[in-house]
């Protein structure tokens, strides 16, 4: 039985999207290590002595699927490790991670940190080609583009079952930390005009306050607030026919996992780059012509998921796990 230590982004955060990511990360790691014993340590808070004990004793360590990498570690690092922790981080392998935002080349300190932390032989999996090229550019060559683990099961057979016709109701999300009230208010108004009911899912705590700040009286009458949990949005996707339109990338992918028609509105590099690489159905948040056309009905997406690369990344651990 292998000891697997997982840097888990769903701890110490109010972003429920991290739960969507980590559910897929754990599912696919379980396929690789069916008898593995998994222990999680946080990425959003600094690990303590118990976490470092697990990292030291573990057979493998992984960093799962979030936009955790950045170009200037000393200014901003989403992955909470102190400089004195770098030698105790367990030399983890990246699994479907991305870059914090569009940035310049990592500075020399950041380059040295990543080369010290990350495993130097196993292939690191990244979720977009932008991140792949960033790591290659600093001499980390053991990297492979796999897409996000949340998309690894979106096979041609799965996508073939996605609907093309408009549903009467829609699930909607906002991103409170990237506000554009005029555009988002116009979007909400459009949805309440075109759909019978608009189910709003607060993926983060502040999202509901933001919704209330942009919702008109007429829009409010059509809104229904979903339970702020993964179970709440899963029920919305599975208990009645709905579409998904929203600013939350991973909620949109979660919709596709449940065979719900989905349009993800781009707010930053994550949806833009993943959409560019995989043909995930995305568009600019202010492209109202495209949004209106999509609402009326859309063709199934033809996704380009790098299944061979995913299999190659998984395969490198199979012989080790079986040994």
PAZAPA-4460 file (N, C-alpha, C; in steps of 0.05 Angstrom, whole numbers, plus 32768, in hexadecimal, padded with zeros to 4 digits):
% residues 323
    n_x    n_y    n_z   ca_x   ca_y   ca_z    c_x    c_y    c_z   seq   type   mol
   8011   7FE8   8000   8000   8000   8000   8012   8019   8000     1      X     A
   800F   8029   7FEB   8020   8041   7FE8   8015   8058   7FFA     2      X     A
   8028   8067   8005   8020   8080   8013   8021   8097   8000     3      X     A
   800A   80A3   7FFB   8008   80B9   7FE8   8002   80D3   7FF7     4      X     A
   8012   80E7   7FF5   800D   8101   8001   8004   8114   7FEB     5      X     A
   7FED   8121   7FF0   7FE1   8132   7FDC   7FDF   814F   7FE6     6      X     A
   7FED   8161   7FD8   7FE9   817D   7FDD   7FCD   8185   7FD3     7      X     A
   7FBB   818B   7FE5   7F9F   818D   7FE0   7F95   81AA   7FE2     8      X     A
   7F8C   81B5   7FCC   7F83   81D1   7FCB   7F67   81D5   7FD6     9      X     A
   7F59   81BF   7FDD   7F3E   81C3   7FE8   7F3E   81C8   8006    10      X     A
   7F55   81C7   8013   7F57   81CE   802F   7F5B   81EC   8033    11      X     A
   7F50   81F7   8048   7F55   8212   8051   7F4E   8226   803A    12      X     A
   7F37   8223   802E   7F2E   8235   8019   7F10   8235   8018    13      X     A
   7F05   824C   800F   7EE8   824D   800B   7EE1   8249   7FED    14      X     A
   7EF4   8241   7FDD   7EEF   823D   7FC0   7EE7   8220   7FBC    15      X     A
   7ECD   821B   7FB7   7EC3   8200   7FB3   7ECD   81F4   7F99    16      X     A
   7ED7   8204   7F87   7EE2   81FA   7F6F   7EFA   81E7   7F74    17      X     A
   7F08   81EC   7F8A   7F1F   81DB   7F91   7F15   81BF   7F98    18      X     A
   7EFD   81BD   7FA3   7EF2   81A2   7FA9   7EEC   8193   7F8F    19      X     A
   7EE3   81A2   7F7A   7EDE   8195   7F60   7EF8   818A   7F55    20      X     A
   7F0D   819B   7F57   7F27   8192   7F4C   7F31   817A   7F5C    21      X     A
   7F31   817C   7F76   7F3D   8166   7F86   7F2E   814C   7F84    22      X     A
   7F14   814D   7F80   7F04   8134   7F7C   7F0F   8126   7F63    23      X     A
   7F14   8134   7F4E   7F1F   8128   7F35   7F3C   811E   7F3A    24      X     A
   7F4C   812F   7F47   7F67   8127   7F4D   7F68   810C   7F5C    25      X     A
   7F57   810A   7F71   7F57   80F2   7F81   7F4D   80DA   7F71    26      X     A
   7F38   80DE   7F61   7F2E   80C9   7F50   7F43   80BD   7F3F    27      X     A
   7F52   80CE   7F31   7F66   80C4   7F1E   7F7F   80B9   7F2C    28      X     A
   7F86   80C4   7F43   7F9C   80B8   7F52   7F94   809D   7F5D    29      X     A
   7F7B   809A   7F64   7F71   8080   7F6E   7F73   806B   7F58    30      X     A
   7F6F   8073   7F3F   7F72   8060   7F29   7F8F   8057   7F26    31      X     A
   7FA1   8068   7F2C   7FBE   8062   7F2A   7FC7   8052   7F42    32      X     A
   7FBD   8059   7F5A   7FC5   804D   7F73   7FAC   8041   7F81    33      X     A
   7FA1   802B   7F77   7F88   8021   7F82   7F8A   8019   7FA0    34      X     A
   7FA2   8013   7FA9   7FA6   800C   7FC5   7FB5   8022   7FD4    35      X     A
   7FB8   8039   7FC8   7FC6   804F   7FD5   7FB8   805A   7FED    36      X     A
   7FC7   8063   8001   7FBC   8070   8019   7FC2   808E   8016    37      X     A
   7FAD   809E   8014   7FB0   80BA   800D   7FAE   80CC   8026    38      X     A
   7FC1   80DE   8028   7FC0   80F2   803E   7FC3   810E   8031    39      X     A
   7FB2   8120   8039   7FB3   813B   802E   7FC1   814F   803F    40      X     A
   7FCF   8162   8032   7FDB   8179   8040   7FD2   8192   8031    41      X     A
   7FCF   81A8   803E   7FC4   81C0   8031   7FD8   81CE   801E    42      X     A
   7FCD   81DB   800A   7FDD   81ED   7FFA   7FD7   820A   8001    43      X     A
   7FBF   8210   800C   7FB8   822B   8012   7FC1   8235   802D    44      X     A
   7FCD   8223   803D   7FD8   822A   8057   7FF3   821C   805A    45      X     A
   8004   8227   806B   801E   821B   806F   801C   8201   807E    46      X     A
   8029   81EC   8074   8027   81D2   8082   8037   81D2   809C    47      X     A
   802E   81C1   80AE   803C   81BE   80C7   804D   81A5   80C8    48      X     A
   8056   819E   80E0   8069   8188   80E3   805C   816D   80DC    49      X     A
   8043   816A   80E2   8035   8151   80DB   8034   814D   80BC    50      X     A
   802E   8163   80AE   802E   8162   8091   8049   815A   8086    51      X     A
   805E   8166   8091   8079   8160   8087   8081   8143   808E    52      X     A
   8076   8138   80A3   807B   811C   80AA   806F   810A   8094    53      X     A
   8056   8110   808C   804A   8100   8077   8059   8103   805C    54      X     A
   8062   811B   8056   8071   811F   803E   808B   8110   803E    55      X     A
   8098   810F   8055   80B2   8100   8057   80AE   80E2   8054    56      X     A
   8098   80D8   8060   8093   80BB   8060   8085   80B1   8047    57      X     A
   807A   80C3   8037   806A   80BA   8020   807B   80AF   8009    58      X     A
   806E   809D   7FFA   807A   8092   7FE2   8078   80A5   7FCB    59      X     A
   8062   80B4   7FC9   805E   80C8   7FB5   8051   80E1   7FC1    60      X     A
   8057   80F8   7FB6   8048   8110   7FBC   803E   811D   7FA2    61      X     A
   8026   8128   7FA3   801A   8134   7F8B   800F   814F   7F92    62      X     A
   800F   8161   7F7E   8002   817B   7F81   7FEB   817A   7F6D    63      X     A
   7FD2   817D   7F77   7FBB   8178   7F66   7FAE   8191   7F5A    64      X     A
   7FAF   8194   7F40   7F9D   81A1   7F2E   7F95   81BE   7F32    65      X     A
   7FA3   81CF   7F3F   7F9A   81EB   7F42   7FAF   81FD   7F34    66      X     A
   7FA8   8217   7F32   7FBA   822A   7F25   7FCF   8234   7F39    67      X     A
   7FE0   8222   7F42   7FF0   8227   7F5A   800C   8232   7F53    68      X     A
   8014   8232   7F3A   802F   823B   7F33   802E   8259   7F2C    69      X     A
   8044   8266   7F32   8046   8283   7F2B   8063   828A   7F26    70      X     A
   8067   82A2   7F1C   8081   82AA   7F12   8093   82B7   7F27    71      X     A
   8088   82C1   7F3D   8097   82D0   7F50   8091   82C7   7F6D    72      X     A
   809E   82B2   7F75   8097   82A4   7F8E   8099   82B7   7FA6    73      X     A
   80AD   82C8   7FA7   80B1   82D9   7FBE   809B   82EF   7FC0    74      X     A
   808E   82F6   7FAA   8078   8309   7FAA   805E   82FC   7FB0    75      X     A
   8059   82E5   7FA3   803F   82D7   7FA6   8043   82BA   7FA1    76      X     A
   803B   82A9   7FB4   803B   828C   7FAE   8022   8280   7FBB    77      X     A
   8011   8277   7FA9   7FF8   826A   7FB2   7FFD   8250   7FC1    78      X     A
   8013   8243   7FBA   801B   822B   7FC7   802B   8233   7FE0    79      X     A
   801E   822F   7FF7   8029   823A   8010   803F   8228   801B    80      X     A
   8058   822F   8014   8070   8222   8020   8083   8238   8027    81      X     A
   808F   8236   803E   80A5   8249   8046   80BE   8241   8037    82      X     A
   80D1   8253   8035   80EA   824C   8028   80F8   8236   8038    83      X     A
   80F4   8236   8052   8101   8221   8062   80F3   8206   805F    84      X     A
   80DC   8205   8052   80CD   81EC   804E   80D4   81DE   8034    85      X     A
   80E2   81EB   8022   80E6   81E1   8007   80F2   81C6   8006    86      X     A
   8105   81C0   8018   8112   81A6   8018   8102   8191   8024    87      X     A
   80EB   8198   8030   80DA   8184   803D   80BF   817F   802F    88      X     A
   80BD   8189   8017   80A3   8189   8009   809E   816E   7FFB    89      X     A
   80B0   815B   7FFC   80AB   8141   7FF2   80AF   813D   7FD4    90      X     A
   80BB   8151   7FC7   80C0   814F   7FAA   80A7   8146   7F9B    91      X     A
   8091   8155   7F9D   8078   814D   7F91   8078   814D   7F73    92      X     A
   8064   813E   7F68   805F   813E   7F4B   8046   814E   7F46    93      X     A
   8047   815F   7F32   8030   8170   7F2B   801B   815F   7F1C    94      X     A
   8002   8164   7F22   7FEC   8156   7F15   7FD7   816A   7F0B    95      X     A
   7FDA   8172   7EF2   7FC6   8184   7EE6   7FC6   81A0   7EF1    96      X     A
   7FDD   81AA   7EF8   7FDD   81C5   7F04   7FDF   81DA   7EEE    97      X     A
   7FD9   81F3   7EF6   7FDA   820A   7EE3   7FEA   8221   7EEF    98      X     A
   7FEB   8237   7EDF   7FFA   824F   7EE7   7FE6   8263   7EF3    99      X     A
   7FF0   8272   7F07   7FDF   8285   7F16   7FD0   8298   7F04   100      X     A
   7FDE   82A5   7EF1   7FD3   82B7   7EDE   7FE8   82BC   7EC8   101      X     A
   7FE1   82CC   7EB5   7FF5   82D3   7EA0   800C   82E3   7EAD   102      X     A
   8024   82D9   7EAB   803B   82E5   7EB8   8054   82E3   7EA6   103      X     A
   8068   82F2   7EAD   8082   82F0   7E9F   8091   82D7   7EA8   104      X     A
   80A8   82D3   7E9E   80B8   82BC   7EA4   80BE   82BB   7EC2   105      X     A
   80BD   82A3   7ECE   80C4   82A1   7EEB   80E0   82AC   7EF1   106      X     A
   80E1   82BB   7F07   80FB   82C7   7F0E   810E   82B1   7F18   107      X     A
   8127   82B8   7F1B   813B   82A4   7F21   8136   8295   7F3C   108      X     A
   812C   82A4   7F50   8126   8298   7F6A   8110   8283   7F66   109      X     A
   80FB   828A   7F58   80E4   8278   7F54   80EE   825F   7F44   110      X     A
   80FE   8263   7F30   8109   824D   7F21   8117   8239   7F33   111      X     A
   8128   8243   7F45   8137   8232   7F57   8124   8224   7F6B   112      X     A
   810F   8232   7F73   80FC   8226   7F86   80EE   820E   7F79   113      X     A
   80E4   8212   7F61   80D5   81FC   7F53   80E8   81E5   7F4E   114      X     A
   8100   81EA   7F46   8113   81D4   7F41   811A   81C5   7F5A   115      X     A
   811A   81D3   7F71   8120   81C6   7F8A   8108   81B6   7F95   116      X     A
   80EF   81C1   7F92   80D8   81B4   7F9C   80D0   819C   7F8C   117      X     A
   80CD   819F   7F72   80C0   818C   7F61   80D1   8174   7F5B   118      X     A
   80C4   815D   7F57   80D3   8144   7F51   80E2   8148   7F36   119      X     A
   80FA   813E   7F35   810B   8144   7F1E   810B   812E   7F08   120      X     A
   80FC   8118   7F0D   80FB   8103   7EF8   80DE   80FD   7EEF   121      X     A
   80CB   80FB   7F01   80B0   80F5   7EF8   80A5   810C   7EE7   122      X     A
   8094   8105   7ED4   8087   8119   7EC3   8073   8129   7ED4   123      X     A
   8074   8143   7ED2   8060   8155   7EDF   804A   815A   7ECB   124      X     A
   8031   8158   7ED4   8019   815C   7EC4   800F   8179   7EC8   125      X     A
   800B   8187   7EB2   8000   81A2   7EB3   7FE7   81A5   7EA2   126      X     A
   7FD6   81B8   7EA9   7FBB   81B8   7E9D   7FB8   81CA   7E85   127      X     A
   7FCD   81D8   7E7D   7FCB   81E8   7E64   7FE8   81EB   7E59   128      X     A
   7FE9   81F1   7E3F   8003   81F4   7E32   8012   820C   7E3B   129      X     A
   8004   8220   7E45   8011   8238   7E50   8023   8230   7E67   130      X     A
   8018   8220   7E79   8027   8217   7E91   803E   8205   7E88   131      X     A
   8038   81F3   7E75   804D   81E1   7E6A   8065   81F1   7E60   132      X     A
   805F   8206   7E51   8075   8216   7E45   8083   8226   7E5B   133      X     A
   8075   822F   7E6F   8082   823E   7E85   8097   822D   7E93   134      X     A
   8090   8214   7E98   80A3   8202   7EA6   80BA   81FA   7E94   135      X     A
   80B4   81F5   7E7B   80C9   81EE   7E67   80DD   8205   7E65   136      X     A
   80D2   821D   7E66   80E3   8235   7E62   80F8   8239   7E78   137      X     A
   80F3   822D   7E8F   8106   822F   7EA5   8116   8216   7EA9   138      X     A
   8114   8203   7E96   8125   81EB   7E97   8119   81D4   7EA5   139      X     A
   80FF   81D5   7EAC   80F1   81BE   7EB7   80E5   81AF   7E9F   140      X     A
   80F3   819B   7E95   80EC   818D   7E7C   80DA   8175   7E81   141      X     A
   80DA   816B   7E99   80C9   8153   7E9F   80AC   815C   7EA5   142      X     A
   809F   8167   7E90   8084   8172   7E93   8074   8169   7E7A   143      X     A
   805B   8163   7E7E   8049   815A   7E69   802E   8168   7E6B   144      X     A
   8023   8170   7E55   8009   817D   7E54   7FF3   8168   7E55   145      X     A
   7FE2   8169   7E69   7FCC   8155   7E6C   7FB0   8161   7E6D   146      X     A
   7FAE   817B   7E6F   7F95   8187   7E76   7F8F   8184   7E94   147      X     A
   7F79   818F   7E9C   7F71   818E   7EB9   7F65   8173   7EC0   148      X     A
   7F6C   8167   7ED7   7F60   814E   7EDF   7F42   814D   7EDE   149      X     A
   7F35   8165   7EE2   7F18   8165   7EE1   7F0D   815F   7EC5   150      X     A
   7F1E   8160   7EB1   7F16   815B   7E95   7F1F   8140   7E8B   151      X     A
   7F2E   8131   7E9B   7F3A   8118   7E91   7F25   8103   7E89   152      X     A
   7F0D   8105   7E94   7EF8   80F2   7E8D   7EE5   80FC   7E78   153      X     A
   7EEA   8113   7E6D   7ED9   811E   7E58   7EE1   8113   7E3D   154      X     A
   7EDE   80F9   7E3A   7EE5   80E9   7E23   7ED1   80EE   7E0C   155      X     A
   7ED8   80E6   7DF4   7EC4   80E9   7DDE   7EA9   80DC   7DE4   156      X     A
   7EAA   80C4   7DF1   7E91   80B7   7DF7   7E80   80C7   7E0B   157      X     A
   7E8E   80D3   7E1F   7E80   80E4   7E32   7E74   80FD   7E25   158      X     A
   7E84   810A   7E15   7E7A   8123   7E08   7E63   811D   7DF4   159      X     A
   7E63   8105   7DE9   7E4D   80FE   7DD6   7E32   80FF   7DE3   160      X     A
   7E31   80FD   7DFE   7E18   80FD   7E0C   7E0F   8119   7E15   161      X     A
   7E1F   812D   7E10   7E18   8148   7E18   7E00   8152   7E07   162      X     A
   7DED   8160   7E14   7DD7   816B   7E04   7DDF   8183   7DF3   163      X     A
   7DCE   8189   7DE0   7DD3   81A0   7DCE   7DBD   81B5   7DD1   164      X     A
   7DA6   81AD   7DDC   7D8F   81BF   7DDD   7D8E   81CF   7DF7   165      X     A
   7D82   81E6   7DF6   7D7F   81F8   7E0D   7D6C   81EB   7E22   166      X     A
   7D73   81EE   7E3B   7D61   81E5   7E51   7D52   81FD   7E5C   167      X     A
   7D3D   81F7   7E6C   7D2D   820D   7E76   7D3B   821C   7E8D   168      X     A
   7D4D   820F   7E9B   7D5A   821B   7EB2   7D78   821B   7EAE   169      X     A
   7D86   822B   7EBE   7DA3   822E   7EBB   7DB0   8230   7ED6   170      X     A
   7DC8   8225   7ED9   7DD9   822A   7EF0   7DEE   823F   7EE8   171      X     A
   7DF2   8252   7EFA   7E01   826B   7EF5   7E15   826F   7F0B   172      X     A
   7E2D   8279   7F04   7E41   8280   7F18   7E4E   829A   7F12   173      X     A
   7E58   82A7   7F27   7E67   82C0   7F24   7E83   82BD   7F32   174      X     A
   7E95   82CF   7F2D   7EAF   82D0   7F3A   7EB2   82EB   7F47   175      X     A
   7EAD   82EC   7F61   7EAC   8305   7F70   7EC7   8313   7F70   176      X     A
   7EDD   8305   7F6F   7EF7   8312   7F71   7F01   831E   7F56   177      X     A
   7EF1   8319   7F41   7EF7   8325   7F26   7EDD   8332   7F1C   178      X     A
   7ED5   8347   7F29   7EBB   8353   7F24   7EBB   8365   7F0C   179      X     A
   7EA5   8363   7EFC   7E9E   8376   7EE7   7E80   837A   7EE9   180      X     A
   7E77   838A   7EFB   7E5A   838B   7F01   7E48   8391   7EE9   181      X     A
   7E51   83A3   7ED8   7E40   83AA   7EC1   7E3C   8392   7EAE   182      X     A
   7E52   8385   7EA8   7E51   836D   7E96   7E42   8356   7EA4   183      X     A
   7E49   8351   7EBD   7E3C   833A   7ECB   7E1F   833F   7ED0   184      X     A
   7E17   8358   7ED5   7DFB   835F   7ED8   7DEC   835B   7EBF   185      X     A
   7DF8   8362   7EA8   7DEB   835D   7E8E   7DE8   833F   7E89   186      X     A
   7DFC   8330   7E90   7DFA   8313   7E8D   7DE3   8307   7E9D   187      X     A
   7DE1   8310   7EB6   7DCC   8306   7EC8   7DB1   830D   7EBC   188      X     A
   7DAE   8325   7EB3   7D95   832E   7EA7   7D8E   831D   7E8F   189      X     A
   7DA2   8316   7E7E   7D9D   8305   7E67   7D94   82E9   7E6F   190      X     A
   7DA0   82DE   7E83   7D99   82C3   7E8C   7D7D   82C3   7E98   191      X     A
   7D75   82D7   7EA6   7D5A   82D7   7EB2   7D45   82DC   7E9C   192      X     A
   7D4D   82E7   7E86   7D3A   82EA   7E6F   7D37   82D0   7E5F   193      X     A
   7D4C   82C1   7E5D   7D4C   82AA   7E4B   7D46   8290   7E5A   194      X     A
   7D48   8290   7E74   7D44   8277   7E83   7D2D   827B   7E98   195      X     A
   7D1F   8266   7E9D   7D09   8267   7EB0   7D14   826B   7ECC   196      X     A
   7D29   825D   7ED3   7D35   825F   7EEE   7D53   825F   7EEB   197      X     A
   7D5F   8271   7EFB   7D7D   8273   7EFC   7D86   826A   7F17   198      X     A
   7D94   8253   7F18   7D9F   8249   7F31   7DBB   8254   7F34   199      X     A
   7DC0   8263   7F4A   7DDA   826E   7F4F   7DE9   825E   7F63   200      X     A
   7E02   8256   7F5C   7E13   8247   7F6E   7E2A   8258   7F77   201      X     A
   7E2B   825F   7F91   7E42   826E   7F9C   7E5A   825C   7FA0   202      X     A
   7E6D   825D   7F8E   7E85   824C   7F90   7E98   8257   7FA5   203      X     A
   7E97   8271   7FAB   7EA5   827D   7FC1   7E92   828E   7FD1   204      X     A
   7E9A   8294   7FEA   7E88   82A1   7FFD   7E7F   82BC   7FF2   205      X     A
   7E91   82CC   7FE6   7E8A   82E7   7FDD   7E79   82E8   7FC4   206      X     A
   7E76   82D1   7FB7   7E67   82D1   7F9D   7E4A   82D9   7FA1   207      X     A
   7E3E   82D1   7FB7   7E21   82D7   7FBC   7E1D   82F5   7FC0   208      X     A
   7E2F   8301   7FD0   7E2D   831F   7FD4   7E30   832D   7FB9   209      X     A
   7E42   8324   7FA8   7E45   8330   7F8E   7E2C   832D   7F7D   210      X     A
   7E20   8315   7F7D   7E07   8311   7F6F   7DF2   8325   7F78   211      X     A
   7DEF   8328   7F92   7DDA   8339   7F9D   7DDF   8356   7F96   212      X     A
   7DF8   835D   7F92   7DFF   8379   7F8B   7DF8   8380   7F6E   213      X     A
   7DF6   836C   7F5C   7DF0   8371   7F40   7DD5   8368   7F37   214      X     A
   7DC6   835A   7F49   7DAC   834F   7F41   7D96   8365   7F43   215      X     A
   7D87   8368   7F2D   7D70   837A   7F2E   7D59   836C   7F3C   216      X     A
   7D44   837B   7F42   7D2C   836F   7F4E   7D20   8359   7F3C   217      X     A
   7D1F   835F   7F22   7D14   834B   7F10   7D25   8332   7F0F   218      X     A
   7D3F   8335   7F0E   7D51   831E   7F0E   7D4F   830E   7F27   219      X     A
   7D4C   831B   7F3E   7D4B   830D   7F57   7D34   82F9   7F59   220      X     A
   7D1E   8300   7F4C   7D06   82EF   7F4D   7D0B   82D4   7F3F   221      X     A
   7D1D   82D3   7F2C   7D23   82BB   7F1D   7D3A   82AB   7F29   222      X     A
   7D48   82B6   7F3D   7D5F   82A9   7F48   7D59   8296   7F5E   223      X     A
   7D67   8280   7F5F   7D66   826D   7F75   7D83   8267   7F7D   224      X     A
   7D89   826A   7F97   7DA4   8266   7FA1   7DA8   8249   7FA8   225      X     A
   7DBC   823D   7F9D   7DC2   8221   7FA3   7DD2   821F   7FBD   226      X     A
   7DD0   8208   7FC9   7DE0   8202   7FE1   7DFE   8205   7FD9   227      X     A
   7E0D   8214   7FE9   7E29   8219   7FE2   7E3B   8201   7FEA   228      X     A
   7E38   81EC   7FDB   7E47   81D3   7FDF   7E49   81C5   7FC5   229      X     A
   7E5B   81B2   7FC3   7E5D   81A1   7FAB   7E44   8191   7FA8   230      X     A
   7E38   8188   7FBE   7E1F   8179   7FBC   7E09   818A   7FB1   231      X     A
   7E09   81A4   7FB8   7DF4   81B6   7FAE   7DF4   81B9   7F90   232      X     A
   7E0C   81BE   7F85   7E0D   81C2   7F68   7E0A   81A7   7F59   233      X     A
   7E14   8192   7F65   7E10   8178   7F58   7DF2   8171   7F56   234      X     A
   7DE3   8177   7F6A   7DC6   8172   7F69   7DB9   8183   7F53   235      X     A
   7DC2   819C   7F50   7DB7   81AC   7F3B   7DBD   81A1   7F1F   236      X     A
   7DD4   8195   7F1C   7DDC   8189   7F02   7DCF   816E   7EFD   237      X     A
   7DC6   8161   7F11   7DBD   8145   7F0D   7D9F   8141   7F12   238      X     A
   7D92   8153   7F20   7D76   814F   7F27   7D62   815B   7F14   239      X     A
   7D6B   816D   7F02   7D59   8178   7EEE   7D6A   8181   7ED6   240      X     A
   7D5E   8183   7EBF   7D6E   818D   7EA7   7D75   81AA   7EAA   241      X     A
   7D8E   81B1   7EA8   7D97   81CC   7EA9   7DAE   81D1   7E96   242      X     A
   7DB3   81EA   7E8F   7DCC   81F2   7E82   7DDE   81FE   7E98   243      X     A
   7DF7   8202   7E91   7E0A   8211   7EA2   7E16   8228   7E92   244      X     A
   7E14   8240   7E9D   7E23   8257   7E92   7E2F   8266   7EAA   245      X     A
   7E49   826A   7EAA   7E54   8278   7EC1   7E71   827E   7EBE   246      X     A
   7E7B   828D   7ED2   7E97   8297   7ED2   7EA9   8284   7EE1   247      X     A
   7E9F   826E   7EEC   7EAF   825B   7EFB   7EB7   8244   7EE9   248      X     A
   7ED1   8242   7EE4   7EDB   822E   7ED2   7ED4   8212   7EDB   249      X     A
   7EDB   820B   7EF3   7ED8   81EF   7EFB   7EBB   81E7   7F01   250      X     A
   7EAA   81FA   7F07   7E8E   81F4   7F08   7E84   81EC   7EEC   251      X     A
   7E8E   81FA   7ED8   7E86   81F4   7EBD   7E90   81D9   7EB4   252      X     A
   7EA8   81D1   7EBC   7EB2   81B6   7EB6   7EA3   81A2   7EC6   253      X     A
   7E9C   81A8   7EDE   7E8C   8196   7EEF   7E71   8191   7EE1   254      X     A
   7E66   81A5   7ED5   7E4D   81A2   7EC6   7E51   818E   7EAF   255      X     A
   7E67   8191   7EA0   7E6C   817E   7E8B   7E70   8162   7E95   256      X     A
   7E7D   815F   7EAD   7E7F   8144   7EB8   7E64   8137   7EBC   257      X     A
   7E50   8148   7EC2   7E35   813D   7EC7   7E23   8140   7EAE   258      X     A
   7E30   8143   7E97   7E23   8144   7E7D   7E0E   815A   7E7B   259      X     A
   7E16   8171   7E85   7E06   818A   7E84   7E13   819C   7E6F   260      X     A
   7E03   81A8   7E5D   7E0D   81BB   7E4A   7E1A   81D3   7E58   261      X     A
   7E32   81DB   7E50   7E41   81EE   7E60   7E4F   8203   7E4F   262      X     A
   7E4D   821C   7E58   7E5C   8232   7E4B   7E6B   8241   7E62   263      X     A
   7E85   8241   7E61   7E96   824D   7E75   7E9F   8268   7E6B   264      X     A
   7E9A   827D   7E7B   7EA1   8298   7E73   7EBD   829F   7E7F   265      X     A
   7ECF   82A8   7E6E   7EEB   82AB   7E75   7EEF   82C5   7E86   266      X     A
   7EFC   82C1   7E9D   7F03   82D8   7EAE   7F21   82DB   7EB1   267      X     A
   7F31   82C6   7EAB   7F4E   82C8   7EAD   7F5B   82B3   7E9C   268      X     A
   7F75   82AE   7EA0   7F84   829D   7E8F   7F7B   8280   7E90   269      X     A
   7F6F   8277   7EA6   7F69   825B   7EA9   7F55   8250   7E94   270      X     A
   7F3E   825C   7E92   7F2A   8253   7E7E   7F34   8259   7E62   271      X     A
   7F41   8270   7E5F   7F4B   8277   7E44   7F5F   8263   7E3A   272      X     A
   7F73   825C   7E4A   7F87   8249   7E41   7F7D   822D   7E3E   273      X     A
   7F6D   8224   7E51   7F61   8209   7E50   7F4E   8207   7E38   274      X     A
   7F3E   821C   7E34   7F2D   821C   7E1C   7F3C   821B   7E02   275      X     A
   7F52   822A   7E01   7F62   822B   7DE9   7F6E   8210   7DE3   276      X     A
   7F77   8202   7DF8   7F85   81E8   7DF4   7F72   81D1   7DEF   277      X     A
   7F5B   81D1   7DFD   7F49   81BA   7DFD   7F2F   81BE   7DEE   278      X     A
   7F29   81D6   7DE5   7F10   81DE   7DD8   7EF9   81DC   7DEC   279      X     A
   7EFF   81DE   7E06   7EEA   81E1   7E1A   7ED8   81F9   7E12   280      X     A
   7EBD   81F6   7E14   7EAB   820C   7E0C   7EAE   8224   7E1E   281      X     A
   7EBD   8238   7E16   7EC1   8251   7E25   7EBD   8268   7E12   282      X     A
   7EB8   8280   7E1E   7EB8   8298   7E0E   7EBD   82B0   7E21   283      X     A
   7EC3   82C7   7E16   7EC7   82DF   7E27   7EAD   82E6   7E35   284      X     A
   7EAF   82F0   7E4D   7E97   82F5   7E5E   7E85   830A   7E52   285      X     A
   7E90   831B   7E40   7E80   8330   7E34   7E78   832B   7E17   286      X     A
   7E7C   8312   7E0E   7E74   830B   7DF3   7E57   8302   7DF2   287      X     A
   7E45   8316   7DF4   7E29   8310   7DF8   7E1C   8304   7DDE   288      X     A
   7E27   830A   7DC7   7E1C   82FE   7DAF   7E20   82E0   7DB0   289      X     A
   7E38   82D7   7DB7   7E3E   82BB   7DB9   7E2E   82AE   7DCF   290      X     A
   7E2C   82BB   7DE6   7E1D   82B0   7DFC   7DFF   82AC   7DF5   291      X     A
   7DF3   82C0   7DE8   7DD7   82BD   7DE0   7DD4   82A7   7DCC   292      X     A
   7DE5   82A5   7DB9   7DE3   8290   7DA5   7DE6   8274   7DB2   293      X     A
   7DF9   8272   7DC5   7DFD   8258   7DD3   7DE4   8251   7DE3   294      X     A
   7DD8   8264   7DF0   7DC0   825E   7E00   7DAB   8250   7DEF   295      X     A
   7DA7   8259   7DD6   7D92   824E   7DC5   7D97   8232   7DBC   296      X     A
   7DAF   8228   7DC0   7DB6   820D   7DB8   7DD3   820D   7DAD   297      X     A
   7DE1   81F7   7DB2   7DFD   81F6   7DAB   7E05   81DA   7DA2   298      X     A
   7E19   81D8   7D91   7E24   81BE   7D8A   7E35   81B3   7DA1   299      X     A
   7E36   8199   7DA3   7E48   818D   7DB7   7E65   8196   7DB3   300      X     A
   7E73   819C   7DC8   7E8F   81A3   7DC4   7E9F   818B   7DBA   301      X     A
   7EB3   8190   7DAB   7EC6   817C   7DA2   7EDF   8180   7DB2   302      X     A
   7EE1   8173   7DC8   7EF7   8178   7DDB   7F11   816A   7DD2   303      X     A
   7F27   8177   7DD7   7F41   816C   7DD0   7F50   8166   7DEA   304      X     A
   7F49   8150   7DF6   7F55   8148   7E10   7F6E   8136   7E09   305      X     A
   7F85   813D   7E14   7F9E   812E   7E0D   7F9F   8113   7E1C   306      X     A
   7F8E   8100   7E13   7F8A   80E7   7E21   7FA4   80D7   7E21   307      X     A
   7FB4   80D8   7E0B   7FCD   80C9   7E0A   7FE1   80D4   7E1F   308      X     A
   7FE2   80EE   7E22   7FF4   80FA   7E36   7FEB   80F3   7E52   309      X     A
   7FD0   80F3   7E57   7FC6   80EB   7E71   7FCE   80CF   7E78   310      X     A
   7FCB   80BD   7E65   7FD2   80A1   7E69   7FF0   809E   7E6E   311      X     A
   8000   80AD   7E5F   801D   80AC   7E63   8025   80B6   7E7F   312      X     A
   8018   80CB   7E88   801E   80D6   7EA3   8017   80C1   7EB8   313      X     A
   8000   80B5   7EB5   7FF8   80A1   7EC9   800A   8088   7EC9   314      X     A
   8011   8080   7EB1   8020   8067   7EAD   803B   8067   7EBB   315      X     A
   8047   807F   7EBF   8062   8080   7ECB   8061   8077   7EE8   316      X     A
   804A   8077   7EF5   8048   806E   7F11   803F   8051   7F14   317      X     A
   8035   8046   7EFF   8028   802B   7F01   803D   8016   7F09   318      X     A
   8053   8016   7EFB   8067   8001   7F01   8072   8005   7F1E   319      X     A
   8076   801E   7F26   807F   8024   7F41   806B   801B   7F56   320      X     A
   8051   8020   7F50   803C   8019   7F63   8039   7FFA   7F66   321      X     A
   803F   7FEC   7F4F   803C   7FCF   7F4F   8054   7FC1   7F5B   322      X     A
   806A   7FCF   7F5E   8083   7FC3   7F67   8081   7FBA   7F84   323      X     A
***
